[in-house]
């Protein structure tokens, strides 16, 4: 009877172990196919050194950025002033636009402050950007409010 119980148990163990083995094989086959087909992007941060024949040179970019193309390869002879790589301009373009908007807003503020000092109406520069047009409305309202505050302060000072 003991022998009969073992005979019935063996096929169950055998089926489950075969199933587990095929599942593992299937997993590895899928993993190898995925690794062969998939292309992964990589981000690498590194410092670069170019070693010329005369002395060691360290290359750095104080603003940072994303390398778009590398123009010089290992072992290439590079002329002085020749570009070694090109950077992606997306980030710099955004910063340039932000800087221009800041300059425009500051020019409007300077025109308002100069007019307040001189005591006349401000002459604002022409604006074509919608964001600067909104800033122009703010500066005009601020100028009007500051003139009203000045008039109130003078009225209080003149009061007996």
The 8 nearest C-alpha neighbors of each residue, nearest first, counted from 0:
[[1, 3, 2, 4, 5, 6, 7, 8],
 [0, 2, 4, 3, 5, 6, 7, 8],
 [1, 3, 5, 0, 4, 6, 7, 8],
 [4, 2, 0, 6, 5, 1, 7, 8],
 [3, 5, 7, 1, 6, 2, 8, 0],
 [4, 6, 8, 2, 3, 7, 9, 1],
 [7, 5, 3, 9, 4, 8, 2, 10],
 [6, 8, 4, 5, 9, 10, 3, 11],
 [7, 9, 5, 6, 11, 10, 4, 12],
 [10, 8, 12, 6, 11, 7, 13, 5],
 [9, 11, 13, 12, 8, 14, 7, 6],
 [12, 10, 14, 13, 9, 8, 15, 7],
 [13, 11, 9, 15, 10, 14, 16, 8],
 [12, 14, 10, 16, 11, 15, 9, 17],
 [15, 13, 17, 11, 12, 16, 10, 18],
 [14, 16, 18, 12, 17, 13, 19, 11],
 [15, 17, 19, 13, 18, 14, 12, 20],
 [18, 16, 20, 14, 19, 15, 13, 21],
 [17, 19, 15, 21, 16, 20, 14, 22],
 [20, 18, 16, 22, 17, 21, 15, 23],
 [19, 21, 17, 23, 18, 22, 16, 24],
 [22, 20, 24, 18, 23, 19, 25, 17],
 [21, 23, 25, 19, 20, 24, 26, 18],
 [24, 22, 26, 20, 25, 21, 19, 27],
 [25, 23, 21, 27, 26, 22, 28, 20],
 [26, 24, 22, 28, 23, 27, 21, 29],
 [25, 27, 23, 29, 24, 28, 22, 30],
 [28, 26, 30, 24, 29, 25, 31, 23],
 [27, 29, 25, 31, 30, 26, 24, 32],
 [28, 30, 32, 26, 27, 31, 33, 25],
 [31, 29, 27, 33, 28, 32, 34, 26],
 [30, 32, 34, 28, 33, 29, 27, 35],
 [33, 31, 29, 35, 34, 30, 36, 28],
 [34, 32, 30, 36, 31, 35, 37, 29],
 [35, 33, 31, 32, 37, 36, 30, 38],
 [34, 36, 32, 33, 37, 31, 38, 30],
 [35, 37, 33, 34, 32, 38, 31, 39],
 [38, 36, 34, 33, 35, 39, 32, 40],
 [37, 39, 36, 40, 34, 35, 33, 41],
 [40, 38, 37, 41, 34, 36, 42, 35],
 [41, 39, 38, 42, 37, 43, 34, 65],
 [40, 42, 43, 39, 38, 44, 65, 66],
 [41, 43, 44, 40, 65, 45, 39, 66],
 [44, 42, 41, 45, 65, 66, 40, 46],
 [45, 43, 42, 46, 65, 47, 41, 66],
 [46, 44, 43, 47, 48, 42, 59, 58],
 [45, 47, 48, 59, 44, 58, 57, 60],
 [48, 46, 58, 45, 57, 49, 59, 56],
 [49, 47, 57, 58, 56, 50, 46, 55],
 [48, 50, 56, 51, 57, 47, 55, 58],
 [49, 51, 55, 56, 48, 54, 52, 53],
 [52, 50, 53, 54, 49, 55, 56, 76],
 [51, 53, 54, 50, 55, 49, 76, 56],
 [52, 54, 51, 55, 50, 56, 49, 79],
 [55, 53, 51, 52, 56, 50, 49, 57],
 [54, 56, 50, 51, 49, 57, 53, 48],
 [57, 55, 49, 50, 48, 54, 58, 51],
 [56, 58, 48, 59, 49, 47, 55, 46],
 [59, 57, 47, 48, 56, 60, 49, 46],
 [60, 58, 61, 57, 46, 47, 63, 48],
 [59, 61, 63, 62, 58, 64, 46, 86],
 [62, 60, 63, 59, 64, 58, 46, 57],
 [63, 61, 60, 64, 91, 59, 90, 65],
 [64, 62, 60, 61, 65, 59, 86, 66],
 [63, 65, 86, 66, 62, 87, 90, 60],
 [64, 66, 87, 86, 67, 63, 88, 90],
 [67, 65, 86, 68, 87, 85, 64, 84],
 [66, 68, 86, 87, 85, 65, 69, 84],
 [69, 67, 85, 84, 66, 70, 86, 87],
 [70, 68, 84, 71, 83, 85, 67, 66],
 [69, 71, 84, 83, 68, 72, 82, 85],
 [72, 70, 83, 69, 75, 73, 84, 77],
 [73, 71, 75, 74, 70, 69, 83, 76],
 [74, 72, 75, 71, 76, 49, 70, 77],
 [73, 75, 72, 76, 71, 77, 50, 49],
 [76, 74, 72, 73, 77, 71, 78, 70],
 [75, 77, 74, 78, 71, 51, 73, 72],
 [76, 78, 75, 79, 81, 71, 83, 80],
 [79, 77, 81, 80, 76, 82, 75, 83],
 [78, 80, 81, 77, 82, 76, 51, 83],
 [79, 81, 78, 82, 77, 83, 84, 76],
 [80, 82, 78, 79, 83, 77, 84, 71],
 [83, 81, 84, 80, 70, 85, 71, 77],
 [84, 82, 70, 71, 69, 81, 85, 77],
 [85, 83, 69, 70, 68, 82, 86, 66],
 [86, 84, 68, 67, 66, 69, 87, 83],
 [85, 87, 66, 67, 65, 88, 64, 84],
 [86, 88, 67, 65, 89, 66, 64, 85],
 [89, 87, 91, 90, 92, 86, 64, 65],
 [90, 88, 92, 91, 87, 93, 94, 65],
 [89, 91, 93, 92, 88, 94, 64, 87],
 [90, 92, 94, 88, 93, 89, 95, 87],
 [93, 91, 95, 89, 94, 90, 88, 96],
 [94, 92, 96, 90, 91, 95, 97, 89],
 [93, 95, 91, 97, 92, 96, 98, 90],
 [94, 96, 92, 98, 93, 97, 91, 99],
 [97, 95, 99, 93, 98, 94, 92, 100],
 [96, 98, 94, 100, 95, 99, 93, 101],
 [97, 99, 95, 101, 96, 100, 94, 102],
 [98, 100, 102, 96, 101, 97, 103, 95],
 [101, 99, 103, 97, 98, 102, 104, 96],
 [100, 102, 98, 104, 99, 103, 105, 97],
 [101, 103, 99, 105, 100, 104, 106, 98],
 [102, 104, 100, 106, 101, 105, 99, 107],
 [105, 103, 101, 107, 106, 102, 100, 108],
 [104, 106, 108, 102, 107, 103, 109, 101],
 [105, 107, 109, 103, 108, 104, 102, 110],
 [108, 106, 110, 104, 105, 109, 123, 111],
 [107, 109, 105, 111, 106, 110, 112, 104],
 [110, 108, 106, 112, 111, 107, 113, 105],
 [109, 111, 107, 113, 108, 112, 123, 121],
 [112, 110, 108, 114, 121, 109, 113, 115],
 [111, 113, 115, 109, 114, 110, 108, 116],
 [112, 114, 116, 110, 115, 111, 109, 117],
 [113, 115, 121, 117, 111, 119, 112, 116],
 [116, 114, 112, 118, 113, 117, 111, 119],
 [115, 117, 113, 114, 118, 112, 119, 111],
 [118, 116, 114, 115, 119, 113, 112, 120],
 [119, 117, 115, 116, 114, 120, 113, 121],
 [118, 120, 114, 117, 121, 115, 116, 113],
 [121, 119, 114, 122, 118, 115, 111, 142],
 [120, 122, 114, 111, 110, 123, 119, 113],
 [123, 121, 110, 120, 124, 114, 111, 107],
 [122, 124, 110, 107, 121, 125, 111, 135],
 [125, 123, 126, 122, 107, 106, 110, 103],
 [126, 124, 123, 127, 132, 122, 107, 131],
 [127, 125, 128, 132, 131, 124, 129, 135],
 [126, 128, 129, 125, 132, 131, 130, 124],
 [127, 129, 131, 130, 126, 132, 100, 133],
 [130, 128, 132, 131, 133, 127, 126, 134],
 [131, 129, 133, 132, 128, 134, 100, 135],
 [132, 130, 134, 128, 133, 129, 135, 126],
 [131, 133, 129, 135, 134, 130, 126, 128],
 [132, 134, 136, 130, 131, 135, 129, 137],
 [133, 135, 131, 137, 132, 136, 138, 130],
 [136, 134, 132, 138, 137, 133, 131, 139],
 [137, 135, 133, 139, 134, 138, 140, 132],
 [136, 138, 134, 140, 135, 139, 141, 133],
 [137, 139, 141, 135, 140, 136, 142, 134],
 [140, 138, 142, 136, 141, 137, 135, 143],
 [141, 139, 143, 137, 142, 138, 144, 136],
 [140, 142, 138, 144, 139, 143, 145, 137],
 [141, 143, 139, 145, 140, 144, 138, 146],
 [142, 144, 140, 146, 141, 145, 139, 147],
 [143, 145, 141, 147, 146, 142, 140, 148],
 [146, 144, 148, 142, 147, 143, 141, 149],
 [145, 147, 149, 143, 148, 144, 150, 142],
 [146, 148, 150, 144, 145, 149, 151, 143],
 [149, 147, 145, 151, 146, 150, 152, 144],
 [148, 150, 146, 152, 147, 151, 145, 153],
 [149, 151, 147, 153, 148, 152, 154, 146],
 [152, 150, 154, 148, 153, 149, 155, 147],
 [153, 151, 149, 155, 154, 150, 148, 156],
 [152, 154, 156, 150, 155, 151, 157, 149],
 [155, 153, 151, 157, 156, 152, 158, 150],
 [154, 156, 152, 158, 153, 157, 151, 159],
 [155, 157, 153, 154, 158, 152, 159, 151],
 [158, 156, 154, 155, 153, 159, 152, 151],
 [157, 159, 155, 156, 154, 153, 152, 151],
 [158, 157, 156, 155, 154, 153, 152, 151]]
